[in-house]
Amino acid sequence: MDEHKPRVLLTGATGFVGGRLLPNLVSNGFQVRCLVRSASGFAGSLPPEIKAEPVEGDLLKPGTWEASLDGMDVAFYLVHSMGGRNFSEIKSFAERDQKAATHFLKAAEAAGLSRIIYLGGLGELGDSLSEHLASRQEVGRILQSGKVRTTILRAANIIGAGGAPFEMLRYMVERVPVMICPRWVDTPCQPIAISNVVDYLAGCLQQEDTAGLSFDIGGPDIISYRELMLIYARVRGLRRLVVTVPVLTPRLSAYWINLMTPVPAGVIMPLVEGLRNTVVCRENRIRDLVPARLVSMEEAVCTALAETEKGPGRLPSTQSCFRRL
Ligand SMILES: NC(=O)c1ccc[n+]([C@@H]2O[C@H](COP(=O)([O-])OP(=O)(O)OC[C@H]3O[C@@H](n4cnc5c(N)ncnc54)[C@H](OP(=O)(O)O)[C@@H]3O)[C@@H](O)[C@H]2O)c1
């Protein structure tokens, strides 16, 4: 651990992205405190070589977590509120996202934090953006509106074992030989491998020039969801057919995906609604500031499959998307 490096608060450490970022930060000598909703469960799940301080708190319960900011310099904001036990909770994620971000910014300002690094979503406002993607943008706007210099990274779907987009892809292509899809299957997207997301998040921490700025991040392939499904099928040696039909509402698609995959409905619904929105980088400035070897979607799928085979427990967050409420 390097005493001169900024001290880091990691929110979302039990999640898909936060769980992958944590080992990278620790191995690079950062002192990391993890804000988690269950400290005992989290501490028990960490491999011995990952030394991090867990602090228990819930961002939606004022008074439970603010002390986690004491003595910290930089915070990663890697949380969202999708999920829920019933229809009304599933529908109200944007309200919870807004509440958590507003309160987080206020507490970060009071604690004198120097930076926040937030991972949000691609997609353009005014493009009849889905509620989920609009909420991700709103969180970025809130965090950047205060005194703390906030870096926003905007990503499309992230490909890695245990992440909701990859698990939806995996279960659908494995289980359904002929996929009947609505028009969203041909929406352009620029997915990114989880390893590249970690490169950029960790890179922004080390690169002061990224403070206070927003960057689009994406992999080397601009493809459609149809092509992504066919890449998965090709890697697995499966013969798959994707058929487009003009009328299949996002809600019907979501019910169908919910039947075919173990990903919870509260996560599927908002994600599927967003599949109609083009999610492609508008600019690539991050590539100059944080150089990284960009991983192709074929390689990202291969890596995710290899990690899936190792099974839960080998990665901190392999099954994170299945643990939603
Ligand atoms: N996955 C993707 O493809 C993707 C794509 C683009 C952007 N992003 C962004 O990346 C970030 C992380 O996403 P993810 O995929 O890692 O999500 P995830 O696996 O669902 O993890 C979400 C994390 O947020 C925590 N959390 C939720 N509500 C909380 C609260 N009230 N208080 C404290 N912690 C709370 C969860 O803790 P518990 O374990 O206690 O539930 C979990 O650690 C989000 O901002 C998301 O929008 C993800």
The ligand as a Tripos MOL2 file, in Angstrom:
@<TRIPOS>MOLECULE
LIG
   48    52     1     0     0
SMALL
NO_CHARGES

@<TRIPOS>ATOM
      1 N1        -23.1200   -3.7440  -16.3960 N.am      1 LIG1
      2 C1        -23.1390   -3.0110  -17.4970 C.2       1 LIG1
      3 O1        -23.2140   -3.5310  -18.6250 O.2       1 LIG1
      4 C2        -23.0420   -1.5070  -17.4060 C.ar      1 LIG1
      5 C3        -23.0370   -0.7710  -18.5950 C.ar      1 LIG1
      6 C4        -22.9110    0.6100  -18.5320 C.ar      1 LIG1
      7 C5        -22.8050    1.2400  -17.3110 C.ar      1 LIG1
      8 N2        -22.8270    0.5050  -16.1760 N.ar      1 LIG1
      9 C6        -22.7620    1.2190  -14.8830 C.3       1 LIG1
     10 O2        -21.8070    0.6370  -14.0230 O.3       1 LIG1
     11 C7        -22.2080    0.8450  -12.6770 C.3       1 LIG1
     12 C8        -22.1560   -0.4820  -11.9330 C.3       1 LIG1
     13 O3        -23.0300   -1.3970  -12.5740 O.3       1 LIG1
     14 P1        -22.9220   -2.9750  -12.3290 P.3       1 LIG1
     15 O4        -23.2110   -3.6240  -13.6250 O.co2     1 LIG1
     16 O5        -21.6650   -3.2910  -11.6150 O.co2     1 LIG1
     17 O6        -24.1620   -3.2070  -11.3780 O.3       1 LIG1
     18 P2        -24.4250   -4.3700  -10.3140 P.3       1 LIG1
     19 O7        -23.6120   -5.5610  -10.5660 O.co2     1 LIG1
     20 O8        -25.9050   -4.5200  -10.2790 O.co2     1 LIG1
     21 O9        -23.9330   -3.7140   -8.9440 O.3       1 LIG1
     22 C9        -24.5910   -2.6190   -8.3770 C.3       1 LIG1
     23 C10       -23.9030   -2.2940   -7.0690 C.3       1 LIG1
     24 O10       -24.5770   -1.1790   -6.4820 O.3       1 LIG1
     25 C11       -24.7600   -1.4820   -5.1000 C.3       1 LIG1
     26 N3        -25.9080   -0.7230   -4.6050 N.ar      1 LIG1
     27 C12       -27.1330   -0.6360   -5.1460 C.ar      1 LIG1
     28 N4        -27.9310    0.1380   -4.3880 N.ar      1 LIG1
     29 C13       -27.1720    0.5290   -3.3380 C.ar      1 LIG1
     30 C14       -27.4330    1.3330   -2.2040 C.ar      1 LIG1
     31 N5        -28.6380    1.8730   -1.9940 N.pl3     1 LIG1
     32 N6        -26.4490    1.5440   -1.3060 N.ar      1 LIG1
     33 C15       -25.2150    0.9910   -1.4890 C.ar      1 LIG1
     34 N7        -24.9070    0.2130   -2.5550 N.ar      1 LIG1
     35 C16       -25.8790   -0.0180   -3.4610 C.ar      1 LIG1
     36 C17       -25.0120   -2.9810   -5.0740 C.3       1 LIG1
     37 O11       -24.8550   -3.4660   -3.7620 O.3       1 LIG1
     38 P3        -25.5750   -4.8200   -3.2490 P.3       1 LIG1
     39 O12       -24.6170   -5.9360   -3.5870 O.co2     1 LIG1
     40 O13       -25.7420   -4.6010   -1.7930 O.co2     1 LIG1
     41 O14       -26.8780   -4.9370   -3.9900 O.co2     1 LIG1
     42 C18       -23.9380   -3.4410   -6.0450 C.3       1 LIG1
     43 O15       -22.6820   -3.4990   -5.4140 O.3       1 LIG1
     44 C19       -23.6000    1.4790  -12.7200 C.3       1 LIG1
     45 O16       -23.4740    2.8740  -12.5960 O.3       1 LIG1
     46 C20       -24.0720    1.1320  -14.1250 C.3       1 LIG1
     47 O17       -25.0150    2.0490  -14.6500 O.3       1 LIG1
     48 C21       -22.9340   -0.8660  -16.1730 C.ar      1 LIG1
@<TRIPOS>BOND
     1     1     2 1
     2     2     3 2
     3     2     4 1
     4     4     5 ar
     5     4    48 ar
     6     5     6 ar
     7     6     7 ar
     8     7     8 ar
     9     8     9 1
    10     8    48 ar
    11     9    10 1
    12     9    46 1
    13    10    11 1
    14    11    12 1
    15    11    44 1
    16    12    13 1
    17    13    14 1
    18    14    15 2
    19    14    16 1
    20    14    17 1
    21    17    18 1
    22    18    19 2
    23    18    20 1
    24    18    21 1
    25    21    22 1
    26    22    23 1
    27    23    24 1
    28    23    42 1
    29    24    25 1
    30    25    26 1
    31    25    36 1
    32    26    27 ar
    33    26    35 ar
    34    27    28 ar
    35    28    29 ar
    36    29    30 ar
    37    29    35 ar
    38    30    31 1
    39    30    32 ar
    40    32    33 ar
    41    33    34 ar
    42    34    35 ar
    43    36    37 1
    44    36    42 1
    45    37    38 1
    46    38    39 2
    47    38    40 1
    48    38    41 1
    49    42    43 1
    50    44    45 1
    51    44    46 1
    52    46    47 1
@<TRIPOS>SUBSTRUCTURE
     1 LIG1         1 GROUP 0 **** ****
